[in-house]
């Protein structure tokens, strides 16, 4: 059974590895024996993360870079395959809300600045599409690999205040299905593309809308928990099993799925 989930020696790229979820996923992949390329746009977060990951084992490389720079991603893909021989896993964690694109409780959609709409849709949609193109091309040539995109609860029904984020993550869902189809039809069944739709976890990009400065829950948090049958936020470690499952041989016939990891949020109507 253990061997079905084995990813020892696989080469994984995690974007947004300096962040909360990307950090936990990176650490879990390395503990399972994967070699890791940790990428993030924020140098300081990345440096701290790489120091932390080196305690697990030495096969980790930190790369400061932007997921919206396709040329640079393509160069990185070549460098990694030359150094480590393959790219087996891509987890697209870079993304999240940006302050200007999250409407305040007093704003309506007509107050939204179009520059902020463009920034948040660009980061969350193209910031996933471009790494899929750069690293996915290496996987297509190898005839094997597993891509895991990070979707959101904001793609099943409307979540107030985050229109751009919701639209972009919904784009990630259909791109995941589209890319899964393209890979299997044109490059064989070895390259699989799936997504995880996390429920609510406290990350840097959403902390301010979920937790008040005094540490208590915001009104929004209270609404989230009321619609979550398990009545709690996710612990960041609770995405790791789903990631390892999807990128292991245990999921060899699974491609194009969007797997909610959400304490029942999507299952429950709220009534
Ligand atoms: P986070 O803010 O802690 O981490 C995101 C990381 O992405 C940061 O380290 C940031 O520096 C990096 N990043 C941002 N722009 C980048 C760019 N252009 N290039 C490279 N790196 C960049 O957020 P998180 O909560 O860990 O979220 C990770 C992913 O999970 C995001 O896509 C987010 O939308 C998604 N998600 C989070 C939750 C949640 O509840 N936390 C729920 C659903 C989905």
Boltz pocket constraint, residues with backbone or C-beta under 6 A from the ligand:
constraints:
  - pocket:
      binder: B
      contacts: [[A, 15], [A, 16], [A, 17], [A, 18], [A, 19], [A, 20], [A, 21], [A, 22], [A, 39], [A, 40], [A, 41], [A, 42], [A, 45], [A, 65], [A, 66], [A, 67], [A, 68], [A, 92], [A, 93], [A, 94], [A, 95], [A, 96], [A, 97], [A, 123], [A, 127], [A, 150], [A, 151], [A, 152], [A, 153], [A, 197], [A, 198], [A, 199], [A, 200], [A, 201], [A, 202], [A, 203], [A, 204], [A, 205], [A, 206]]
      max_distance: 6.0
